[in-house]
């Protein structure tokens, strides 16, 4: 195969794997020598708490990626291959490294978050100034940007028509893997002047988290282990996915967020499952399509970062002041007096994970029971979720708040007690995160305030002492929410 470029550099970002990787594939096919780099970007890291599971996940995944690249190179007779690692500001580090290496082109995969786009424009311009080309590829989603448009050439704002268009367009071509191994003879060992080891957490300025205790698998190998496990359960996905005490989800959201697994591999497996008659695979594929949907919403409507998709909804007056702050703190800390809500918040605070059904429940509670601006909840999730992804997090919060595209109607308000009774009927999930309620019988654990004094005493529950009384009455909050959203209805 004739390669037109002497040297190229691949910049890994949210795609921490060496298999089925668009940018790496294109670079290997184009250049005779290819180096790879990951930059621990201080513009991002310096804003984070010093103990952050995501940083530890990334560091461990980068370490595995470096080893995998070395194995790929060695298999093709190229010794000493490893990832170049930098810790600094990517806007300056990347162009400087590209110039030092004397490459003719830099390859990367798209990142459509507004801050990333602004960074990439600056990097591209700096590279162009010294005669280095910039090439970026679709890799993080199956369909991106304007690949799916309505018959009038507009982006979709309703999920079902988008999903139908997605399913109509998809074919094996869009899901096939990029063959990396057969082109890996272009991988090159980095010059000693730029070769550095993957830094430790301490060298990055971070402290160890509880990631190892939680046994969250990192790297491509961890993602493949999770995926193999899920494939054994995928047929039951529809029946199990809504119950937080049941092993129903794929648990691949962190792997997808940081690209330790390819979305094409997942969508291909789901499609194969559908062809074999799996209803679970069909429902799971729909969830993957929701992910694409929210990414194209962010691309076409970047205003959703900080503003409602539906402009009229920015006229809503949310609760503010010391009382609202106290309610928000109670929500954050799992002190609302509603066990399912509190258990869910304990889950995210302790593990960085929250079951998808619970994300909807706690978001609805914050916005429609407490009257707190959805943006405050969105920011809290952004800080605490291991799988935080701007497009999906924003889309999910605006869905729950009824401010987003194709969101649930504002008058549809989750009842936290009935949600608890339906999706955690035996209280198994609640008991895991609220052990002080473990002694309550199943029928009372969803609403402890309804228990008789002797029942509370027998269970060792003292409301207002070891478990709070409800900070709001749901029926009264519902009426306030309908009144709050009336400004939207009146404006139509």
C-alpha positions as CSV (number, residue, x, y, z in Angstrom):
1,X,0.0,0.0,0.0
2,X,1.4,3.4,-1.0
3,X,1.4,5.9,1.8
4,X,1.5,9.5,0.8
5,X,2.8,11.1,4.0
6,X,6.2,10.6,5.7
7,X,4.9,11.2,9.2
8,X,1.6,11.8,11.1
9,X,0.4,12.2,14.6
10,X,-2.8,10.8,16.1
11,X,-4.4,12.7,19.0
12,X,-6.5,10.5,21.3
13,X,-9.1,12.3,23.3
14,X,-12.5,10.6,24.1
15,X,-11.5,7.5,22.2
16,X,-9.2,5.5,24.5
17,X,-8.8,2.3,22.5
18,X,-6.6,1.0,19.7
19,X,-9.3,-1.1,17.9
20,X,-11.9,0.1,15.5
21,X,-10.6,3.7,15.7
22,X,-11.3,6.0,12.8
23,X,-8.5,8.6,13.3
24,X,-5.9,5.9,13.9
25,X,-7.0,4.0,10.9
26,X,-6.8,7.0,8.5
27,X,-3.4,8.0,9.9
28,X,-2.0,4.5,9.5
29,X,-3.2,4.3,5.9
30,X,-1.8,7.7,5.1
31,X,1.6,7.9,6.7
32,X,4.8,5.8,6.8
33,X,5.4,6.7,10.4
34,X,2.6,7.3,12.9
35,X,3.0,8.5,16.5
36,X,0.1,8.7,19.0
37,X,-0.4,11.2,21.8
38,X,-2.8,11.7,24.7
39,X,-2.8,15.1,26.6
40,X,-4.0,15.4,30.2
41,X,-5.5,18.8,29.5
42,X,-5.1,21.2,32.4
43,X,-7.9,23.4,31.1
44,X,-10.2,20.5,32.1
45,X,-8.2,18.9,35.0
46,X,-7.5,22.1,36.9
47,X,-11.3,22.6,37.4
48,X,-11.9,19.2,39.0
49,X,-11.8,18.1,42.6
50,X,-8.5,16.5,43.6
51,X,-10.2,13.1,44.0
52,X,-12.1,12.3,40.8
53,X,-12.9,8.8,39.7
54,X,-12.9,9.9,36.1
55,X,-9.3,11.1,36.1
56,X,-8.3,7.7,37.6
57,X,-10.4,5.9,35.0
58,X,-8.7,7.9,32.2
59,X,-5.2,7.5,33.6
60,X,-5.6,3.7,33.9
61,X,-7.2,3.5,30.4
62,X,-4.4,5.6,28.9
63,X,-1.9,3.3,30.5
64,X,-3.5,0.3,28.9
65,X,-3.8,2.1,25.6
66,X,0.0,2.7,25.6
67,X,0.7,-1.0,26.2
68,X,-1.8,-2.0,23.5
69,X,-0.1,0.2,20.9
70,X,3.2,-1.3,21.9
71,X,1.8,-4.8,21.3
72,X,0.3,-3.8,18.0
73,X,3.7,-2.4,16.8
74,X,5.6,-5.4,18.1
75,X,3.3,-7.8,16.2
76,X,4.3,-6.0,13.0
77,X,8.0,-5.8,13.8
78,X,7.9,-2.2,15.1
79,X,9.6,-2.2,18.6
80,X,9.4,0.5,21.2
81,X,6.0,1.8,20.2
82,X,4.1,3.5,23.0
83,X,1.8,6.5,23.6
84,X,3.3,9.9,24.0
85,X,1.7,11.5,27.0
86,X,1.6,15.2,27.9
87,X,0.3,17.1,30.9
88,X,-0.5,20.7,30.0
89,X,-2.7,22.9,27.9
90,X,-3.7,20.9,24.8
91,X,-4.2,24.1,22.8
92,X,-0.4,24.7,22.9
93,X,1.0,21.2,23.7
94,X,-0.4,19.6,20.6
95,X,0.9,22.1,18.0
96,X,4.3,22.1,19.8
97,X,4.6,18.4,19.7
98,X,3.5,18.1,16.1
99,X,6.2,20.6,15.1
100,X,8.8,18.9,17.2
101,X,8.0,15.5,15.5
102,X,8.0,17.1,12.1
103,X,4.7,15.6,11.0
104,X,2.8,16.6,8.0
105,X,-0.7,16.0,9.5
106,X,-2.5,15.5,12.8
107,X,-5.5,13.1,12.9
108,X,-8.2,13.2,15.6
109,X,-11.8,12.1,16.1
110,X,-14.6,14.7,16.3
111,X,-15.6,16.1,19.7
112,X,-18.7,18.3,19.2
113,X,-18.9,19.8,22.7
114,X,-18.7,23.6,22.3
115,X,-15.5,24.0,24.4
116,X,-13.8,21.2,22.4
117,X,-14.8,22.7,19.1
118,X,-13.3,26.1,20.2
119,X,-10.1,24.3,21.3
120,X,-9.9,22.4,18.0
121,X,-10.3,25.5,15.9
122,X,-7.3,27.1,17.8
123,X,-5.2,23.9,17.4
124,X,-6.1,23.6,13.7
125,X,-5.1,27.3,13.1
126,X,-1.8,26.9,15.0
127,X,-1.0,23.8,12.9
128,X,-2.0,25.5,9.7
129,X,0.4,28.4,10.5
130,X,3.3,26.0,10.3
131,X,2.0,24.0,7.4
132,X,0.6,21.0,9.2
133,X,-2.8,19.6,8.1
134,X,-5.6,18.8,10.4
135,X,-7.9,15.8,9.7
136,X,-10.8,14.8,12.0
137,X,-13.3,11.9,11.7
138,X,-16.6,10.7,13.0
139,X,-16.1,8.0,15.6
140,X,-18.1,8.7,18.7
141,X,-21.6,8.1,17.3
142,X,-23.1,6.2,14.4
143,X,-24.7,9.2,12.7
144,X,-23.6,12.7,13.6
145,X,-24.2,16.4,12.8
146,X,-26.3,16.7,9.6
147,X,-26.2,13.1,8.5
148,X,-29.9,12.7,9.4
149,X,-32.2,15.5,8.4
150,X,-35.9,15.8,7.9
151,X,-37.5,16.0,4.4
152,X,-37.2,19.8,4.6
153,X,-33.5,19.6,5.4
154,X,-33.9,20.5,9.1
155,X,-32.5,18.7,12.1
156,X,-34.9,16.4,13.9
157,X,-36.3,17.6,17.2
158,X,-38.6,14.7,18.0
159,X,-37.0,11.3,18.8
160,X,-39.3,8.8,17.1
161,X,-39.0,10.3,13.6
162,X,-35.2,10.6,14.2
163,X,-35.1,6.9,15.2
164,X,-37.1,5.9,12.2
165,X,-34.7,7.8,9.9
166,X,-31.7,6.3,11.8
167,X,-33.0,2.7,11.3
168,X,-33.8,3.4,7.7
169,X,-30.3,4.7,6.9
170,X,-28.2,2.3,8.9
171,X,-26.7,-0.6,7.0
172,X,-23.6,-2.8,7.6
173,X,-21.3,-0.1,6.0
174,X,-22.0,2.3,8.9
175,X,-21.3,-0.3,11.5
176,X,-18.2,-2.1,10.2
177,X,-15.0,-1.9,12.2
178,X,-11.9,0.0,11.1
179,X,-9.2,-2.7,10.6
180,X,-6.3,-1.4,12.7
181,X,-4.1,-4.4,13.0
182,X,-3.5,-4.9,9.3
183,X,-2.0,-1.4,9.0
184,X,-0.1,-1.2,12.3
185,X,3.3,-1.5,10.6
186,X,3.2,2.3,10.3
187,X,3.3,2.7,14.1
188,X,6.6,4.3,15.2
189,X,8.5,4.4,18.5
190,X,8.6,8.0,19.8
191,X,11.9,9.8,19.8
192,X,13.6,9.7,23.3
193,X,13.2,13.5,23.5
194,X,9.4,13.2,23.6
195,X,8.9,9.7,25.1
196,X,7.5,10.0,28.6
197,X,5.8,7.5,30.9
198,X,2.1,7.7,31.7
199,X,2.1,10.0,34.8
200,X,0.9,8.7,38.2
201,X,-2.2,10.3,39.8
202,X,0.0,12.1,42.2
203,X,2.1,13.5,39.3
204,X,-1.2,14.8,37.8
205,X,-2.0,16.4,41.1
206,X,-4.8,14.0,42.1
207,X,-5.5,11.6,44.9
208,X,-6.7,8.0,44.6
209,X,-10.4,7.6,44.5
210,X,-12.6,4.5,45.4
211,X,-12.5,3.4,41.7
212,X,-10.7,0.1,42.5
213,X,-13.0,-0.6,45.4
214,X,-16.0,-0.2,43.1
215,X,-14.4,-2.6,40.6
216,X,-15.2,-0.4,37.6
217,X,-13.3,-2.0,34.7
218,X,-11.0,0.4,32.9
219,X,-9.5,0.4,29.4
220,X,-10.6,-1.5,26.3
221,X,-10.2,-4.8,28.1
222,X,-12.5,-3.7,30.9
223,X,-15.1,-2.6,28.3
224,X,-14.9,-5.9,26.4
225,X,-15.5,-7.8,29.7
226,X,-18.5,-5.7,30.5
227,X,-19.9,-6.1,27.0
228,X,-19.4,-9.9,27.0
229,X,-21.3,-10.1,30.3
230,X,-24.1,-7.9,28.9
231,X,-24.5,-10.1,25.8
232,X,-25.5,-12.9,28.1
233,X,-28.3,-10.8,29.5
234,X,-29.3,-8.7,26.5
235,X,-32.5,-10.7,25.7
236,X,-33.9,-9.7,29.1
237,X,-33.0,-6.1,28.8
238,X,-36.5,-4.8,28.3
239,X,-37.8,-6.6,31.4
240,X,-34.9,-5.7,33.7
241,X,-33.6,-2.3,32.7
242,X,-36.0,-0.2,34.9
243,X,-35.3,-1.9,38.2
244,X,-32.2,-0.5,40.1
245,X,-31.8,-3.6,42.3
246,X,-31.6,-5.9,39.3
247,X,-28.5,-6.4,37.0
248,X,-30.3,-5.1,33.9
249,X,-28.3,-2.3,32.3
250,X,-25.2,-2.8,30.2
251,X,-23.0,-0.7,32.5
252,X,-21.2,0.5,29.4
253,X,-21.9,4.2,29.7
254,X,-18.5,5.1,31.1
255,X,-16.8,3.0,28.4
256,X,-18.8,4.8,25.7
257,X,-18.1,8.2,27.3
258,X,-14.4,7.8,27.1
259,X,-14.3,5.6,24.0
260,X,-12.8,2.5,25.5
261,X,-15.4,0.7,23.4
262,X,-16.6,1.4,19.8
263,X,-20.2,2.5,19.3
264,X,-20.1,0.6,16.0
265,X,-19.3,-2.7,17.8
266,X,-22.3,-2.2,20.2
267,X,-24.7,-1.1,17.5
268,X,-23.6,-4.0,15.3
269,X,-24.2,-6.5,18.1
270,X,-27.6,-5.0,18.8
271,X,-28.5,-5.3,15.1
272,X,-27.4,-8.9,15.1
273,X,-29.5,-9.5,18.1
274,X,-32.6,-8.0,16.5
275,X,-32.1,-10.1,13.5
276,X,-32.1,-13.1,15.8
277,X,-35.4,-12.0,17.3
278,X,-34.2,-10.4,20.5
279,X,-36.6,-7.8,21.9
280,X,-34.0,-6.8,24.4
281,X,-31.5,-6.0,21.7
282,X,-34.1,-3.9,20.0
283,X,-34.8,-1.8,23.1
284,X,-31.1,-1.4,23.8
285,X,-30.4,-0.2,20.3
286,X,-33.1,2.4,20.8
287,X,-31.2,3.6,23.8
288,X,-28.0,3.9,21.7
289,X,-30.0,5.9,19.1
290,X,-31.1,8.3,21.9
291,X,-27.4,8.9,22.5
292,X,-26.9,9.9,18.8
293,X,-30.1,12.0,19.0
294,X,-28.8,14.1,21.9
295,X,-25.4,14.6,20.2
296,X,-27.0,15.9,17.0
297,X,-29.2,18.2,19.2
298,X,-26.1,19.6,20.8
299,X,-24.5,20.1,17.4
300,X,-27.4,22.0,15.9
301,X,-28.6,23.8,19.1
302,X,-25.5,24.6,21.2
303,X,-27.7,27.1,23.0
304,X,-29.0,24.2,25.1
305,X,-25.8,24.6,27.2
306,X,-27.3,27.0,29.7
307,X,-30.6,27.6,28.1
308,X,-33.9,25.7,27.5
309,X,-34.3,24.1,24.1
310,X,-37.8,25.6,24.2
311,X,-37.2,29.3,24.7
312,X,-40.6,30.0,26.3
313,X,-39.5,27.8,29.2
314,X,-36.8,30.2,30.2
315,X,-39.6,32.4,31.5
316,X,-40.3,30.0,34.3
317,X,-39.4,31.4,37.7
318,X,-37.5,28.9,39.8
319,X,-37.2,28.9,43.5
320,X,-34.3,31.0,44.7
321,X,-32.8,32.2,48.0
322,X,-31.7,30.5,51.3
323,X,-34.7,28.2,51.5
324,X,-34.2,27.0,47.9
325,X,-30.5,26.5,48.7
326,X,-31.4,24.4,51.7
327,X,-33.8,22.3,49.6
328,X,-31.1,21.8,47.0
329,X,-28.6,20.8,49.6
330,X,-31.0,18.2,51.0
331,X,-31.5,16.8,47.5
332,X,-27.7,16.6,46.9
333,X,-27.1,14.9,50.2
334,X,-30.0,12.4,50.1
335,X,-32.0,14.1,52.9
336,X,-35.3,14.7,51.2
337,X,-37.3,12.1,53.2
338,X,-38.3,10.2,50.1
339,X,-36.3,7.0,50.3
340,X,-36.0,6.2,46.6
341,X,-34.8,9.7,45.9
342,X,-32.4,9.6,48.8
343,X,-31.0,6.2,48.0
344,X,-30.4,7.3,44.4
345,X,-28.5,10.4,45.6
346,X,-26.5,8.2,47.9
347,X,-25.6,6.0,45.0
348,X,-24.2,8.8,42.9
349,X,-22.4,10.3,45.8
350,X,-20.7,7.1,46.8
351,X,-20.1,5.5,43.4
352,X,-20.5,8.1,40.6
353,X,-23.1,5.9,39.0
354,X,-26.9,6.3,39.0
355,X,-29.4,3.9,37.4
356,X,-31.2,5.6,34.4
357,X,-34.7,5.2,35.9
358,X,-33.4,6.9,39.1
359,X,-31.9,9.8,37.1
360,X,-35.4,10.5,35.8
361,X,-36.9,10.2,39.3
362,X,-34.5,12.5,41.1
363,X,-34.5,15.0,38.3
364,X,-38.2,15.2,38.3
365,X,-38.2,15.6,42.1
366,X,-35.7,18.4,42.0
367,X,-37.5,20.4,39.3
368,X,-41.1,19.6,39.9
369,X,-41.3,18.8,43.7
370,X,-38.8,21.3,44.9
371,X,-39.1,23.9,42.1
372,X,-35.3,24.1,41.6
373,X,-33.8,25.2,38.3
374,X,-32.8,22.1,36.3
375,X,-29.5,23.7,35.5
376,X,-28.4,23.2,39.2
377,X,-29.1,19.5,39.0
378,X,-27.4,19.2,35.6
379,X,-24.3,20.8,37.1
380,X,-24.4,18.5,40.1
381,X,-24.5,15.4,37.8
382,X,-21.7,16.9,35.7
383,X,-19.5,17.0,38.7
384,X,-20.4,13.6,40.1
385,X,-21.2,11.2,37.3
386,X,-18.4,8.9,36.1
387,X,-20.1,8.8,32.7
388,X,-20.8,12.5,32.4
389,X,-21.4,13.4,28.8
390,X,-22.6,16.9,28.1
391,X,-25.0,16.0,25.3
392,X,-26.7,13.2,27.2
393,X,-26.7,14.9,30.6
394,X,-28.2,18.1,29.2
395,X,-30.7,16.1,27.1
396,X,-31.8,14.0,30.0
397,X,-32.2,16.9,32.4
398,X,-34.2,19.0,29.9
399,X,-36.3,16.0,29.2
400,X,-37.2,15.6,32.9
401,X,-37.7,19.4,33.3
402,X,-40.0,19.5,30.2
403,X,-37.8,22.2,28.7
404,X,-36.1,20.1,26.1
405,X,-36.9,18.7,22.7
406,X,-39.4,15.8,22.8
407,X,-39.5,16.1,26.6
408,X,-42.2,14.7,28.8
409,X,-45.1,17.2,29.2
410,X,-44.7,19.6,32.1
411,X,-47.9,18.2,33.7
412,X,-46.5,14.7,33.8
413,X,-44.9,14.6,37.2
414,X,-43.3,11.5,38.7
415,X,-44.7,10.5,42.1
416,X,-41.6,9.4,44.0
417,X,-43.5,7.0,46.2
418,X,-45.4,5.2,43.4
419,X,-42.1,5.1,41.4
420,X,-40.5,3.5,44.4
421,X,-43.3,1.0,44.8
422,X,-43.2,0.1,41.1
423,X,-39.5,-0.2,40.5
424,X,-38.1,-1.2,43.9
425,X,-41.1,-3.0,45.3
426,X,-39.2,-5.1,47.8
427,X,-37.0,-2.1,48.8
428,X,-33.8,-4.0,48.0
429,X,-32.2,-0.9,46.4
430,X,-33.3,1.4,49.2
431,X,-32.0,-0.9,51.9
432,X,-28.6,-1.0,50.2
433,X,-28.1,2.8,50.4
434,X,-30.3,3.6,53.4
435,X,-29.5,0.9,55.9
436,X,-31.2,2.8,58.6
437,X,-34.5,1.9,56.9
438,X,-33.7,-1.8,56.5
439,X,-35.9,-2.9,59.3
440,X,-39.1,-1.4,57.8
441,X,-41.4,-3.9,56.0
442,X,-41.6,-3.7,52.2
443,X,-44.9,-1.9,52.2
444,X,-43.7,0.9,54.5
445,X,-40.1,1.5,53.2
446,X,-41.3,3.6,50.3
447,X,-43.1,6.2,52.6
448,X,-41.8,5.8,56.2
449,X,-43.9,8.7,57.5
450,X,-47.0,6.6,56.9
451,X,-45.8,4.0,59.4
452,X,-47.4,3.8,62.9
453,X,-45.1,4.8,65.8
454,X,-44.8,1.2,67.0
455,X,-43.8,0.1,63.4
456,X,-41.1,2.8,63.3
457,X,-39.9,1.9,66.8
458,X,-39.7,-1.8,65.9
459,X,-37.6,-0.9,62.9
460,X,-35.3,1.4,64.8
461,X,-36.4,4.4,62.7
462,X,-36.7,7.8,64.3
463,X,-38.1,10.3,61.8
464,X,-36.3,13.6,62.0
465,X,-33.3,11.9,63.7
466,X,-31.9,9.0,61.8
467,X,-34.0,9.6,58.8
468,X,-35.6,12.9,57.8
469,X,-39.3,13.7,57.4
470,X,-40.3,14.7,53.9
471,X,-39.1,18.1,53.1
472,X,-42.1,18.7,50.8
473,X,-45.6,17.2,50.3
474,X,-45.8,15.8,46.8
475,X,-49.4,16.6,46.2
476,X,-48.9,20.2,47.2
477,X,-45.7,20.4,45.2
478,X,-47.5,19.1,42.1
479,X,-50.0,22.0,42.3
480,X,-47.2,24.5,42.7
481,X,-45.5,23.0,39.6
482,X,-48.6,23.3,37.5
483,X,-48.9,26.9,38.5
484,X,-45.2,27.6,37.9
485,X,-45.4,26.2,34.4
486,X,-48.6,28.1,33.6
487,X,-46.5,30.9,32.2
488,X,-45.6,28.6,29.4
489,X,-49.1,27.5,28.8
490,X,-50.3,31.1,28.8
491,X,-47.7,32.1,26.3
492,X,-48.9,29.6,23.7
